[in-house]
Amino acid sequence: MEACKDCKFFLACEDGQGLCRRFPPQVAINQSGTFAVFPPMTNQGWCGEFAAKKGNEE
């Protein structure tokens, strides 16, 4: 099954979480200022942009 943890665009972080790096980071604004962020995802998340990591092709 296709899942973020097996996608070449996913950067694993900790606790089953990671970042999707398929597209450039998005600008976010809060009380502390302006910054850029990649969308947070879970290891088991998925989307229509999945691309298998090398060696994980099904």
mmJSON file of the N, C-alpha and C atoms, coordinates in Angstrom:
{"data_MODEL":{"atom_site":{
"group_PDB":["ATOM","ATOM","ATOM","ATOM","ATOM","ATOM","ATOM","ATOM","ATOM","ATOM","ATOM","ATOM","ATOM","ATOM","ATOM","ATOM","ATOM","ATOM","ATOM","ATOM","ATOM","ATOM","ATOM","ATOM","ATOM","ATOM","ATOM","ATOM","ATOM","ATOM","ATOM","ATOM","ATOM","ATOM","ATOM","ATOM","ATOM","ATOM","ATOM","ATOM","ATOM","ATOM","ATOM","ATOM","ATOM","ATOM","ATOM","ATOM","ATOM","ATOM","ATOM","ATOM","ATOM","ATOM","ATOM","ATOM","ATOM","ATOM","ATOM","ATOM","ATOM","ATOM","ATOM","ATOM","ATOM","ATOM","ATOM","ATOM","ATOM","ATOM","ATOM","ATOM","ATOM","ATOM","ATOM","ATOM","ATOM","ATOM","ATOM","ATOM","ATOM","ATOM","ATOM","ATOM","ATOM","ATOM","ATOM","ATOM","ATOM","ATOM","ATOM","ATOM","ATOM","ATOM","ATOM","ATOM","ATOM","ATOM","ATOM","ATOM","ATOM","ATOM","ATOM","ATOM","ATOM","ATOM","ATOM","ATOM","ATOM","ATOM","ATOM","ATOM","ATOM","ATOM","ATOM","ATOM","ATOM","ATOM","ATOM","ATOM","ATOM","ATOM","ATOM","ATOM","ATOM","ATOM","ATOM","ATOM","ATOM","ATOM","ATOM","ATOM","ATOM","ATOM","ATOM","ATOM","ATOM","ATOM","ATOM","ATOM","ATOM","ATOM","ATOM","ATOM","ATOM","ATOM","ATOM","ATOM","ATOM","ATOM","ATOM","ATOM","ATOM","ATOM","ATOM","ATOM","ATOM","ATOM","ATOM","ATOM","ATOM","ATOM","ATOM","ATOM","ATOM","ATOM","ATOM","ATOM","ATOM","ATOM","ATOM","ATOM","ATOM","ATOM"],
"id":[1,2,3,4,5,6,7,8,9,10,11,12,13,14,15,16,17,18,19,20,21,22,23,24,25,26,27,28,29,30,31,32,33,34,35,36,37,38,39,40,41,42,43,44,45,46,47,48,49,50,51,52,53,54,55,56,57,58,59,60,61,62,63,64,65,66,67,68,69,70,71,72,73,74,75,76,77,78,79,80,81,82,83,84,85,86,87,88,89,90,91,92,93,94,95,96,97,98,99,100,101,102,103,104,105,106,107,108,109,110,111,112,113,114,115,116,117,118,119,120,121,122,123,124,125,126,127,128,129,130,131,132,133,134,135,136,137,138,139,140,141,142,143,144,145,146,147,148,149,150,151,152,153,154,155,156,157,158,159,160,161,162,163,164,165,166,167,168,169,170,171,172,173,174],
"type_symbol":["N","C","C","N","C","C","N","C","C","N","C","C","N","C","C","N","C","C","N","C","C","N","C","C","N","C","C","N","C","C","N","C","C","N","C","C","N","C","C","N","C","C","N","C","C","N","C","C","N","C","C","N","C","C","N","C","C","N","C","C","N","C","C","N","C","C","N","C","C","N","C","C","N","C","C","N","C","C","N","C","C","N","C","C","N","C","C","N","C","C","N","C","C","N","C","C","N","C","C","N","C","C","N","C","C","N","C","C","N","C","C","N","C","C","N","C","C","N","C","C","N","C","C","N","C","C","N","C","C","N","C","C","N","C","C","N","C","C","N","C","C","N","C","C","N","C","C","N","C","C","N","C","C","N","C","C","N","C","C","N","C","C","N","C","C","N","C","C","N","C","C","N","C","C"],
"label_atom_id":["N","CA","C","N","CA","C","N","CA","C","N","CA","C","N","CA","C","N","CA","C","N","CA","C","N","CA","C","N","CA","C","N","CA","C","N","CA","C","N","CA","C","N","CA","C","N","CA","C","N","CA","C","N","CA","C","N","CA","C","N","CA","C","N","CA","C","N","CA","C","N","CA","C","N","CA","C","N","CA","C","N","CA","C","N","CA","C","N","CA","C","N","CA","C","N","CA","C","N","CA","C","N","CA","C","N","CA","C","N","CA","C","N","CA","C","N","CA","C","N","CA","C","N","CA","C","N","CA","C","N","CA","C","N","CA","C","N","CA","C","N","CA","C","N","CA","C","N","CA","C","N","CA","C","N","CA","C","N","CA","C","N","CA","C","N","CA","C","N","CA","C","N","CA","C","N","CA","C","N","CA","C","N","CA","C","N","CA","C","N","CA","C","N","CA","C","N","CA","C","N","CA","C"],
"label_alt_id":[null,null,null,null,null,null,null,null,null,null,null,null,null,null,null,null,null,null,null,null,null,null,null,null,null,null,null,null,null,null,null,null,null,null,null,null,null,null,null,null,null,null,null,null,null,null,null,null,null,null,null,null,null,null,null,null,null,null,null,null,null,null,null,null,null,null,null,null,null,null,null,null,null,null,null,null,null,null,null,null,null,null,null,null,null,null,null,null,null,null,null,null,null,null,null,null,null,null,null,null,null,null,null,null,null,null,null,null,null,null,null,null,null,null,null,null,null,null,null,null,null,null,null,null,null,null,null,null,null,null,null,null,null,null,null,null,null,null,null,null,null,null,null,null,null,null,null,null,null,null,null,null,null,null,null,null,null,null,null,null,null,null,null,null,null,null,null,null,null,null,null,null,null,null],
"label_comp_id":["MET","MET","MET","GLU","GLU","GLU","ALA","ALA","ALA","CYS","CYS","CYS","LYS","LYS","LYS","ASP","ASP","ASP","CYS","CYS","CYS","LYS","LYS","LYS","PHE","PHE","PHE","PHE","PHE","PHE","LEU","LEU","LEU","ALA","ALA","ALA","CYS","CYS","CYS","GLU","GLU","GLU","ASP","ASP","ASP","GLY","GLY","GLY","GLN","GLN","GLN","GLY","GLY","GLY","LEU","LEU","LEU","CYS","CYS","CYS","ARG","ARG","ARG","ARG","ARG","ARG","PHE","PHE","PHE","PRO","PRO","PRO","PRO","PRO","PRO","GLN","GLN","GLN","VAL","VAL","VAL","ALA","ALA","ALA","ILE","ILE","ILE","ASN","ASN","ASN","GLN","GLN","GLN","SER","SER","SER","GLY","GLY","GLY","THR","THR","THR","PHE","PHE","PHE","ALA","ALA","ALA","VAL","VAL","VAL","PHE","PHE","PHE","PRO","PRO","PRO","PRO","PRO","PRO","MET","MET","MET","THR","THR","THR","ASN","ASN","ASN","GLN","GLN","GLN","GLY","GLY","GLY","TRP","TRP","TRP","CYS","CYS","CYS","GLY","GLY","GLY","GLU","GLU","GLU","PHE","PHE","PHE","ALA","ALA","ALA","ALA","ALA","ALA","LYS","LYS","LYS","LYS","LYS","LYS","GLY","GLY","GLY","ASN","ASN","ASN","GLU","GLU","GLU","GLU","GLU","GLU"],
"label_asym_id":["A","A","A","A","A","A","A","A","A","A","A","A","A","A","A","A","A","A","A","A","A","A","A","A","A","A","A","A","A","A","A","A","A","A","A","A","A","A","A","A","A","A","A","A","A","A","A","A","A","A","A","A","A","A","A","A","A","A","A","A","A","A","A","A","A","A","A","A","A","A","A","A","A","A","A","A","A","A","A","A","A","A","A","A","A","A","A","A","A","A","A","A","A","A","A","A","A","A","A","A","A","A","A","A","A","A","A","A","A","A","A","A","A","A","A","A","A","A","A","A","A","A","A","A","A","A","A","A","A","A","A","A","A","A","A","A","A","A","A","A","A","A","A","A","A","A","A","A","A","A","A","A","A","A","A","A","A","A","A","A","A","A","A","A","A","A","A","A","A","A","A","A","A","A"],
"label_entity_id":["1","1","1","1","1","1","1","1","1","1","1","1","1","1","1","1","1","1","1","1","1","1","1","1","1","1","1","1","1","1","1","1","1","1","1","1","1","1","1","1","1","1","1","1","1","1","1","1","1","1","1","1","1","1","1","1","1","1","1","1","1","1","1","1","1","1","1","1","1","1","1","1","1","1","1","1","1","1","1","1","1","1","1","1","1","1","1","1","1","1","1","1","1","1","1","1","1","1","1","1","1","1","1","1","1","1","1","1","1","1","1","1","1","1","1","1","1","1","1","1","1","1","1","1","1","1","1","1","1","1","1","1","1","1","1","1","1","1","1","1","1","1","1","1","1","1","1","1","1","1","1","1","1","1","1","1","1","1","1","1","1","1","1","1","1","1","1","1","1","1","1","1","1","1"],
"label_seq_id":[1,1,1,2,2,2,3,3,3,4,4,4,5,5,5,6,6,6,7,7,7,8,8,8,9,9,9,10,10,10,11,11,11,12,12,12,13,13,13,14,14,14,15,15,15,16,16,16,17,17,17,18,18,18,19,19,19,20,20,20,21,21,21,22,22,22,23,23,23,24,24,24,25,25,25,26,26,26,27,27,27,28,28,28,29,29,29,30,30,30,31,31,31,32,32,32,33,33,33,34,34,34,35,35,35,36,36,36,37,37,37,38,38,38,39,39,39,40,40,40,41,41,41,42,42,42,43,43,43,44,44,44,45,45,45,46,46,46,47,47,47,48,48,48,49,49,49,50,50,50,51,51,51,52,52,52,53,53,53,54,54,54,55,55,55,56,56,56,57,57,57,58,58,58],
"pdbx_PDB_ins_code":[null,null,null,null,null,null,null,null,null,null,null,null,null,null,null,null,null,null,null,null,null,null,null,null,null,null,null,null,null,null,null,null,null,null,null,null,null,null,null,null,null,null,null,null,null,null,null,null,null,null,null,null,null,null,null,null,null,null,null,null,null,null,null,null,null,null,null,null,null,null,null,null,null,null,null,null,null,null,null,null,null,null,null,null,null,null,null,null,null,null,null,null,null,null,null,null,null,null,null,null,null,null,null,null,null,null,null,null,null,null,null,null,null,null,null,null,null,null,null,null,null,null,null,null,null,null,null,null,null,null,null,null,null,null,null,null,null,null,null,null,null,null,null,null,null,null,null,null,null,null,null,null,null,null,null,null,null,null,null,null,null,null,null,null,null,null,null,null,null,null,null,null,null,null],
"Cartn_x":[0.843,0.0,0.882,0.525,1.286,1.061,2.144,2.08,3.238,3.074,4.111,5.483,5.543,6.838,7.625,6.95,7.605,7.789,7.453,7.523,8.874,9.416,10.712,10.651,9.473,9.333,9.149,9.075,8.798,10.086,10.154,11.289,10.795,11.192,10.763,11.394,10.624,11.121,11.105,10.046,9.971,8.525,8.336,7.002,6.009,6.457,5.551,5.135,5.875,5.576,6.69,6.411,7.412,6.91,7.671,7.336,7.24,6.238,6.099,6.884,7.83,8.658,8.409,7.198,6.836,6.844,6.381,6.322,7.133,7.459,8.204,7.441,8.145,7.458,6.464,5.437,4.42,4.69,4.34,4.514,3.436,3.859,2.939,3.208,2.146,2.274,1.592,2.305,1.683,2.181,1.91,2.294,3.804,4.559,6.025,6.653,5.9,6.442,6.037,6.813,6.567,7.65,7.253,8.219,7.68,8.516,8.123,8.08,7.074,6.92,6.525,7.004,6.54,5.345,4.373,3.211,3.615,3.163,3.427,2.504,3.029,2.27,2.605,1.764,2.08,2.722,3.412,4.027,2.994,1.763,0.723,-0.154,0.122,-0.649,-0.412,-1.178,-0.99,-1.63,-1.254,-1.865,-1.722,-2.227,-2.164,-0.825,0.124,1.438,2.51,2.139,3.094,4.103,5.373,6.453,7.34,7.455,8.214,9.674,10.254,11.694,12.402,13.612,14.382,14.522,14.26,14.34,13.023,12.01,10.707,9.614,9.987,8.971,8.237,6.92,6.107,5.937],
"Cartn_y":[-1.185,0.0,1.241,2.216,3.456,4.256,4.667,5.468,6.452,7.539,8.575,8.013,7.081,6.552,5.9,5.498,4.855,5.794,7.062,8.038,8.753,8.988,9.666,11.127,11.702,13.097,13.274,12.171,12.219,12.27,13.188,13.289,12.883,11.694,11.199,12.033,12.323,13.082,12.186,12.216,11.401,11.049,10.043,9.644,9.398,8.778,8.467,9.668,10.762,11.994,12.306,13.197,13.63,14.823,15.196,16.339,15.92,16.442,16.197,17.281,16.853,17.809,17.718,17.35,17.244,18.609,19.628,20.987,21.904,23.122,24.042,24.333,24.767,25.106,26.25,26.282,27.319,28.387,29.608,30.709,30.619,30.754,30.767,32.023,32.585,33.797,33.559,33.895,33.845,35.042,35.076,36.217,36.399,35.313,35.395,35.906,35.906,36.394,35.536,35.646,34.931,33.884,32.689,31.619,30.661,29.74,28.758,27.369,26.582,25.239,24.246,22.999,21.899,21.28,20.741,20.141,18.952,18.939,17.779,16.634,15.411,14.217,13.101,12.073,10.873,9.858,8.881,7.825,7.104,6.961,6.21,7.076,8.386,9.264,8.897,9.484,9.222,10.339,10.446,11.421,10.918,11.655,11.274,11.569,12.123,12.471,11.46,10.319,9.311,8.928,8.853,8.36,7.483,6.213,5.255,5.653,5.417,5.599,4.56,4.851,3.868,2.596,1.465,0.19,-0.232,0.671,0.352,0.232,0.208,0.106,-1.204,-1.146,-2.37,-3.028],
"Cartn_z":[0.0,0.0,0.0,-0.813,-0.866,0.41,1.049,2.267,2.274,2.984,3.03,3.387,4.333,4.78,3.646,2.564,1.431,0.236,0.404,-0.69,-0.684,-1.871,-1.965,-1.538,-1.425,-1.018,0.484,1.24,2.674,3.483,4.423,5.338,6.718,7.17,8.484,9.587,10.622,11.769,12.996,13.782,14.996,15.301,16.14,16.601,15.476,14.383,13.285,12.461,12.589,11.872,10.878,9.964,9.009,8.226,7.2,6.37,4.914,4.217,2.778,2.049,1.23,0.488,-1.012,-1.373,-2.792,-3.453,-2.738,-3.258,-2.341,-2.784,-1.929,-0.641,0.401,1.648,1.42,2.247,2.17,3.223,2.904,3.849,4.924,6.165,7.298,8.117,8.66,9.458,10.798,11.872,13.197,13.997,15.285,16.118,16.205,15.977,16.058,14.774,13.69,12.434,11.251,10.198,8.953,8.776,8.352,8.144,7.092,6.64,5.632,6.256,5.899,6.455,5.375,5.528,4.706,5.418,4.692,5.348,6.227,7.487,8.346,7.949,8.002,7.636,8.615,8.633,9.402,8.464,9.025,8.213,7.358,7.865,7.168,6.269,6.197,5.323,3.861,2.972,1.547,0.739,-0.519,-1.424,-2.855,-3.788,-5.197,-5.853,-5.124,-5.668,-5.282,-4.741,-4.264,-5.334,-4.945,-5.799,-4.922,-5.27,-4.447,-4.342,-3.152,-2.974,-3.836,-4.254,-5.005,-4.188,-4.792,-4.102,-3.487,-3.458,-2.878,-3.941,-5.212,-6.249,-6.131,-6.328,-6.215,-7.559],
"occupancy":[1.0,1.0,1.0,1.0,1.0,1.0,1.0,1.0,1.0,1.0,1.0,1.0,1.0,1.0,1.0,1.0,1.0,1.0,1.0,1.0,1.0,1.0,1.0,1.0,1.0,1.0,1.0,1.0,1.0,1.0,1.0,1.0,1.0,1.0,1.0,1.0,1.0,1.0,1.0,1.0,1.0,1.0,1.0,1.0,1.0,1.0,1.0,1.0,1.0,1.0,1.0,1.0,1.0,1.0,1.0,1.0,1.0,1.0,1.0,1.0,1.0,1.0,1.0,1.0,1.0,1.0,1.0,1.0,1.0,1.0,1.0,1.0,1.0,1.0,1.0,1.0,1.0,1.0,1.0,1.0,1.0,1.0,1.0,1.0,1.0,1.0,1.0,1.0,1.0,1.0,1.0,1.0,1.0,1.0,1.0,1.0,1.0,1.0,1.0,1.0,1.0,1.0,1.0,1.0,1.0,1.0,1.0,1.0,1.0,1.0,1.0,1.0,1.0,1.0,1.0,1.0,1.0,1.0,1.0,1.0,1.0,1.0,1.0,1.0,1.0,1.0,1.0,1.0,1.0,1.0,1.0,1.0,1.0,1.0,1.0,1.0,1.0,1.0,1.0,1.0,1.0,1.0,1.0,1.0,1.0,1.0,1.0,1.0,1.0,1.0,1.0,1.0,1.0,1.0,1.0,1.0,1.0,1.0,1.0,1.0,1.0,1.0,1.0,1.0,1.0,1.0,1.0,1.0,1.0,1.0,1.0,1.0,1.0,1.0],
"B_iso_or_equiv":[0.0,0.0,0.0,0.0,0.0,0.0,0.0,0.0,0.0,0.0,0.0,0.0,0.0,0.0,0.0,0.0,0.0,0.0,0.0,0.0,0.0,0.0,0.0,0.0,0.0,0.0,0.0,0.0,0.0,0.0,0.0,0.0,0.0,0.0,0.0,0.0,0.0,0.0,0.0,0.0,0.0,0.0,0.0,0.0,0.0,0.0,0.0,0.0,0.0,0.0,0.0,0.0,0.0,0.0,0.0,0.0,0.0,0.0,0.0,0.0,0.0,0.0,0.0,0.0,0.0,0.0,0.0,0.0,0.0,0.0,0.0,0.0,0.0,0.0,0.0,0.0,0.0,0.0,0.0,0.0,0.0,0.0,0.0,0.0,0.0,0.0,0.0,0.0,0.0,0.0,0.0,0.0,0.0,0.0,0.0,0.0,0.0,0.0,0.0,0.0,0.0,0.0,0.0,0.0,0.0,0.0,0.0,0.0,0.0,0.0,0.0,0.0,0.0,0.0,0.0,0.0,0.0,0.0,0.0,0.0,0.0,0.0,0.0,0.0,0.0,0.0,0.0,0.0,0.0,0.0,0.0,0.0,0.0,0.0,0.0,0.0,0.0,0.0,0.0,0.0,0.0,0.0,0.0,0.0,0.0,0.0,0.0,0.0,0.0,0.0,0.0,0.0,0.0,0.0,0.0,0.0,0.0,0.0,0.0,0.0,0.0,0.0,0.0,0.0,0.0,0.0,0.0,0.0,0.0,0.0,0.0,0.0,0.0,0.0],
"pdbx_formal_charge":[null,null,null,null,null,null,null,null,null,null,null,null,null,null,null,null,null,null,null,null,null,null,null,null,null,null,null,null,null,null,null,null,null,null,null,null,null,null,null,null,null,null,null,null,null,null,null,null,null,null,null,null,null,null,null,null,null,null,null,null,null,null,null,null,null,null,null,null,null,null,null,null,null,null,null,null,null,null,null,null,null,null,null,null,null,null,null,null,null,null,null,null,null,null,null,null,null,null,null,null,null,null,null,null,null,null,null,null,null,null,null,null,null,null,null,null,null,null,null,null,null,null,null,null,null,null,null,null,null,null,null,null,null,null,null,null,null,null,null,null,null,null,null,null,null,null,null,null,null,null,null,null,null,null,null,null,null,null,null,null,null,null,null,null,null,null,null,null,null,null,null,null,null,null],
"auth_seq_id":[1,1,1,2,2,2,3,3,3,4,4,4,5,5,5,6,6,6,7,7,7,8,8,8,9,9,9,10,10,10,11,11,11,12,12,12,13,13,13,14,14,14,15,15,15,16,16,16,17,17,17,18,18,18,19,19,19,20,20,20,21,21,21,22,22,22,23,23,23,24,24,24,25,25,25,26,26,26,27,27,27,28,28,28,29,29,29,30,30,30,31,31,31,32,32,32,33,33,33,34,34,34,35,35,35,36,36,36,37,37,37,38,38,38,39,39,39,40,40,40,41,41,41,42,42,42,43,43,43,44,44,44,45,45,45,46,46,46,47,47,47,48,48,48,49,49,49,50,50,50,51,51,51,52,52,52,53,53,53,54,54,54,55,55,55,56,56,56,57,57,57,58,58,58],
"auth_comp_id":["MET","MET","MET","GLU","GLU","GLU","ALA","ALA","ALA","CYS","CYS","CYS","LYS","LYS","LYS","ASP","ASP","ASP","CYS","CYS","CYS","LYS","LYS","LYS","PHE","PHE","PHE","PHE","PHE","PHE","LEU","LEU","LEU","ALA","ALA","ALA","CYS","CYS","CYS","GLU","GLU","GLU","ASP","ASP","ASP","GLY","GLY","GLY","GLN","GLN","GLN","GLY","GLY","GLY","LEU","LEU","LEU","CYS","CYS","CYS","ARG","ARG","ARG","ARG","ARG","ARG","PHE","PHE","PHE","PRO","PRO","PRO","PRO","PRO","PRO","GLN","GLN","GLN","VAL","VAL","VAL","ALA","ALA","ALA","ILE","ILE","ILE","ASN","ASN","ASN","GLN","GLN","GLN","SER","SER","SER","GLY","GLY","GLY","THR","THR","THR","PHE","PHE","PHE","ALA","ALA","ALA","VAL","VAL","VAL","PHE","PHE","PHE","PRO","PRO","PRO","PRO","PRO","PRO","MET","MET","MET","THR","THR","THR","ASN","ASN","ASN","GLN","GLN","GLN","GLY","GLY","GLY","TRP","TRP","TRP","CYS","CYS","CYS","GLY","GLY","GLY","GLU","GLU","GLU","PHE","PHE","PHE","ALA","ALA","ALA","ALA","ALA","ALA","LYS","LYS","LYS","LYS","LYS","LYS","GLY","GLY","GLY","ASN","ASN","ASN","GLU","GLU","GLU","GLU","GLU","GLU"],
"auth_asym_id":["A","A","A","A","A","A","A","A","A","A","A","A","A","A","A","A","A","A","A","A","A","A","A","A","A","A","A","A","A","A","A","A","A","A","A","A","A","A","A","A","A","A","A","A","A","A","A","A","A","A","A","A","A","A","A","A","A","A","A","A","A","A","A","A","A","A","A","A","A","A","A","A","A","A","A","A","A","A","A","A","A","A","A","A","A","A","A","A","A","A","A","A","A","A","A","A","A","A","A","A","A","A","A","A","A","A","A","A","A","A","A","A","A","A","A","A","A","A","A","A","A","A","A","A","A","A","A","A","A","A","A","A","A","A","A","A","A","A","A","A","A","A","A","A","A","A","A","A","A","A","A","A","A","A","A","A","A","A","A","A","A","A","A","A","A","A","A","A","A","A","A","A","A","A"],
"auth_atom_id":["N","CA","C","N","CA","C","N","CA","C","N","CA","C","N","CA","C","N","CA","C","N","CA","C","N","CA","C","N","CA","C","N","CA","C","N","CA","C","N","CA","C","N","CA","C","N","CA","C","N","CA","C","N","CA","C","N","CA","C","N","CA","C","N","CA","C","N","CA","C","N","CA","C","N","CA","C","N","CA","C","N","CA","C","N","CA","C","N","CA","C","N","CA","C","N","CA","C","N","CA","C","N","CA","C","N","CA","C","N","CA","C","N","CA","C","N","CA","C","N","CA","C","N","CA","C","N","CA","C","N","CA","C","N","CA","C","N","CA","C","N","CA","C","N","CA","C","N","CA","C","N","CA","C","N","CA","C","N","CA","C","N","CA","C","N","CA","C","N","CA","C","N","CA","C","N","CA","C","N","CA","C","N","CA","C","N","CA","C","N","CA","C","N","CA","C","N","CA","C","N","CA","C"],
"pdbx_PDB_model_num":[1,1,1,1,1,1,1,1,1,1,1,1,1,1,1,1,1,1,1,1,1,1,1,1,1,1,1,1,1,1,1,1,1,1,1,1,1,1,1,1,1,1,1,1,1,1,1,1,1,1,1,1,1,1,1,1,1,1,1,1,1,1,1,1,1,1,1,1,1,1,1,1,1,1,1,1,1,1,1,1,1,1,1,1,1,1,1,1,1,1,1,1,1,1,1,1,1,1,1,1,1,1,1,1,1,1,1,1,1,1,1,1,1,1,1,1,1,1,1,1,1,1,1,1,1,1,1,1,1,1,1,1,1,1,1,1,1,1,1,1,1,1,1,1,1,1,1,1,1,1,1,1,1,1,1,1,1,1,1,1,1,1,1,1,1,1,1,1,1,1,1,1,1,1]
}}}
